[in-house]
Amino acid sequence: MFKRVASDVLGLSDVGSVISPADYDKVDADDYVLHEDNEKIYFLIKSKTDEYCFTNKALIHLDGTSAISKKRTLHRYSFSEHKITNVHLETAGTVDLDVEIKFVIGSTAFSIDVHKKHIEELKDLYKALIRIAEITRENEFSMEYAQQSLNLAATTLSRIATKEESVVNDFRDLNEMAFNWLMNSRKKYNVKDFGFVYERYINN
């Protein structure tokens, strides 16, 4: 019941507001955060129709069609599966009331209007999203290099002339090593929790 009137309580309009951590329990998105798996909200933008909830693991978007409708569509974009690219922050002009944070996650483009009084908080979010995008891109390159290195090792082994039994044993050993190496590389380079980035840049 309380969350239904949260927009009025928080003084929201069609232009988004940055919600303080003390009020996270007043928004609907909090119900969809995987608290059981140590997921945590680090930044939240809310208007009368939409909520944009940035957690250490994903962007949770509650998409509303109108301020008077109770219907919402829930979208979840995991950072480990959907890369962030094209991050931009458009500051307000002299007569503008809002600023815009823009980015692409996966194949979905976002342009979020936020009241210009929240520009300092948005600068922090901008930095965090830029850093997440950089880490994801760097790790993608590292995984590609690891795969290329493994392919080179396999090709080199196949060219070595040895007895048939030795080749079988070498192939088995290489296959086991490759599996373990790729699994370890995936754990290292496929980051799923970006809490450390938010904690560095978000100052709320």
C-alpha positions as CSV (number, residue, x, y, z in Angstrom):
1,M,0.0,0.0,0.0
2,F,2.8,2.4,1.0
3,K,4.7,1.8,-2.2
4,R,1.6,2.7,-4.3
5,V,1.9,6.3,-3.0
6,A,5.7,6.5,-3.1
7,S,5.7,8.8,-6.1
8,D,3.6,11.4,-4.2
9,V,5.6,10.9,-1.0
10,L,8.9,11.4,-2.8
11,G,7.6,14.3,-4.8
12,L,8.1,12.7,-8.2
13,S,7.2,14.0,-11.7
14,D,7.8,12.8,-15.2
15,V,11.4,14.0,-14.8
16,G,13.3,11.5,-12.7
17,S,14.7,12.0,-9.2
18,V,17.6,10.3,-7.6
19,I,16.3,8.4,-4.6
20,S,18.4,8.3,-1.4
21,P,19.4,5.0,0.1
22,A,17.1,5.7,3.1
23,D,14.1,5.5,0.7
24,Y,15.1,2.4,-1.3
25,D,12.4,0.4,0.6
26,K,9.7,2.8,-0.7
27,V,10.2,1.8,-4.4
28,D,8.9,-1.2,-6.2
29,A,12.3,-2.2,-7.7
30,D,13.5,-3.2,-4.3
31,D,11.1,-6.2,-4.4
32,Y,13.0,-7.6,-7.4
33,V,16.5,-7.2,-6.1
34,L,18.1,-10.6,-5.3
35,H,18.9,-9.7,-1.7
36,E,19.2,-13.5,-1.0
37,D,22.2,-13.6,-3.3
38,N,23.9,-10.5,-1.9
39,E,22.6,-8.2,-4.6
40,K,22.5,-4.6,-3.4
41,I,21.1,-1.3,-4.7
42,Y,23.8,1.4,-5.3
43,F,21.8,4.0,-7.4
44,L,18.2,4.5,-8.1
45,I,16.3,6.9,-10.4
46,K,12.6,7.1,-10.2
47,S,9.9,9.1,-12.0
48,K,6.1,8.6,-11.8
49,T,6.2,6.0,-14.5
50,D,9.6,4.4,-14.4
51,E,12.3,3.1,-12.0
52,Y,15.9,2.5,-12.9
53,C,17.6,0.5,-10.3
54,F,21.4,0.0,-10.6
55,T,22.7,-2.8,-8.5
56,N,26.1,-4.4,-8.2
57,K,24.9,-7.1,-10.6
58,A,22.4,-5.6,-13.0
59,L,20.2,-2.8,-14.1
60,I,16.6,-3.4,-13.1
61,H,14.1,-1.3,-15.1
62,L,10.5,-1.1,-14.1
63,D,8.9,0.3,-17.2
64,G,5.5,2.1,-16.7
65,T,3.2,3.2,-19.5
66,S,1.6,6.1,-17.6
67,A,1.5,7.7,-14.2
68,I,-2.1,6.5,-13.5
69,S,-1.6,2.9,-14.5
70,K,-0.4,0.3,-12.0
71,K,0.9,-1.9,-14.8
72,R,4.7,-2.3,-15.0
73,T,7.0,-4.3,-17.2
74,L,10.1,-5.6,-15.5
75,H,13.3,-5.8,-17.4
76,R,16.6,-7.1,-15.9
77,Y,19.9,-6.5,-17.6
78,S,22.7,-8.5,-16.0
79,F,26.1,-6.7,-16.5
80,S,27.8,-10.1,-17.1
81,E,25.6,-10.8,-20.0
82,H,24.8,-7.3,-21.4
83,K,27.7,-5.0,-22.1
84,I,27.4,-1.3,-21.3
85,T,28.6,1.0,-24.1
86,N,28.1,4.6,-25.3
87,V,27.8,6.2,-21.9
88,H,27.0,9.9,-22.1
89,L,25.9,12.6,-19.7
90,E,24.2,15.7,-21.1
91,T,24.2,18.6,-18.7
92,A,21.4,21.2,-18.5
93,G,21.4,24.5,-20.3
94,T,20.4,27.8,-18.7
95,V,16.6,27.2,-19.1
96,D,16.6,23.4,-19.0
97,L,15.1,21.7,-15.9
98,D,16.7,18.3,-16.6
99,V,19.9,16.5,-17.5
100,E,20.2,13.2,-19.3
101,I,22.2,10.1,-18.7
102,K,22.5,8.0,-21.8
103,F,23.9,4.5,-22.4
104,V,23.4,1.3,-24.2
105,I,23.2,-2.0,-22.4
106,G,23.2,-5.0,-24.6
107,S,21.2,-3.9,-27.6
108,T,18.9,-1.6,-25.6
109,A,19.4,2.2,-25.6
110,F,18.5,4.3,-22.5
111,S,18.1,8.0,-22.2
112,I,17.0,8.9,-18.7
113,D,15.8,12.5,-17.9
114,V,16.7,13.5,-14.4
115,H,16.1,16.9,-12.6
116,K,19.2,19.0,-12.8
117,K,19.4,19.4,-9.1
118,H,20.8,15.8,-9.1
119,I,23.7,16.6,-11.5
120,E,26.4,15.8,-8.9
121,E,24.9,12.4,-8.2
122,L,24.6,11.7,-11.9
123,K,28.3,12.5,-12.4
124,D,29.0,9.7,-9.9
125,L,26.8,7.3,-11.8
126,Y,28.4,8.4,-15.1
127,K,31.9,7.5,-13.7
128,A,30.7,4.1,-12.4
129,L,29.0,3.2,-15.8
130,I,32.1,4.3,-17.7
131,R,34.3,2.1,-15.5
132,I,32.0,-0.9,-15.7
133,A,32.1,-0.6,-19.5
134,E,35.9,-0.4,-19.5
135,I,36.3,-3.4,-17.3
136,T,33.9,-5.5,-19.4
137,R,35.7,-4.5,-22.6
138,E,39.2,-5.2,-21.2
139,N,38.0,-8.6,-19.8
140,E,36.5,-9.5,-23.2
141,F,39.9,-8.9,-24.9
142,S,41.6,-10.9,-22.2
143,M,39.3,-13.9,-22.8
144,E,39.9,-13.7,-26.6
145,Y,43.7,-13.7,-26.0
146,A,43.4,-16.7,-23.6
147,Q,41.4,-18.6,-26.3
148,Q,43.9,-17.7,-29.0
149,S,46.7,-18.9,-26.8
150,L,45.0,-22.2,-26.1
151,N,44.3,-22.7,-29.8
152,L,47.9,-22.1,-30.6
153,A,49.0,-24.7,-28.0
154,A,46.6,-27.3,-29.4
155,T,47.8,-26.6,-33.0
156,T,51.4,-26.9,-31.9
157,L,50.8,-30.3,-30.1
158,S,49.0,-31.7,-33.2
159,R,52.1,-31.0,-35.3
160,I,54.4,-32.9,-33.0
161,A,55.2,-36.4,-34.4
162,T,54.9,-38.9,-31.5
163,K,53.7,-42.4,-31.0
164,E,49.9,-42.9,-31.2
165,E,49.6,-43.8,-27.5
166,S,51.5,-40.7,-26.6
167,V,49.3,-38.5,-28.7
168,V,46.2,-39.9,-27.0
169,N,47.7,-39.2,-23.6
170,D,48.9,-35.8,-24.6
171,F,45.4,-34.9,-26.0
172,R,43.7,-36.1,-22.8
173,D,46.1,-34.0,-20.7
174,L,45.7,-31.0,-22.9
175,N,42.0,-31.3,-22.9
176,E,41.9,-31.4,-19.1
177,M,44.3,-28.5,-18.8
178,A,42.3,-26.5,-21.4
179,F,39.0,-27.1,-19.6
180,N,40.5,-26.0,-16.2
181,W,42.2,-23.0,-17.8
182,L,39.1,-21.8,-19.6
183,M,37.0,-22.2,-16.5
184,N,39.5,-20.3,-14.4
185,S,39.7,-17.6,-17.1
186,R,36.0,-17.3,-17.3
187,K,35.8,-16.8,-13.5
188,K,38.5,-14.2,-13.6
189,Y,37.4,-12.3,-16.7
190,N,33.6,-12.7,-16.5
191,V,32.9,-10.3,-13.6
192,K,29.4,-10.6,-12.2
193,D,29.6,-8.3,-9.2
194,F,30.6,-4.7,-9.7
195,G,30.0,-3.5,-6.2
196,F,33.6,-2.5,-5.9
197,V,33.2,0.0,-8.8
198,Y,30.1,1.6,-7.2
199,E,31.8,1.8,-3.8
200,R,34.7,3.7,-5.5
201,Y,32.6,6.3,-7.4
202,I,29.1,6.6,-5.7
203,N,29.2,9.1,-2.9
204,N,25.6,8.9,-1.5
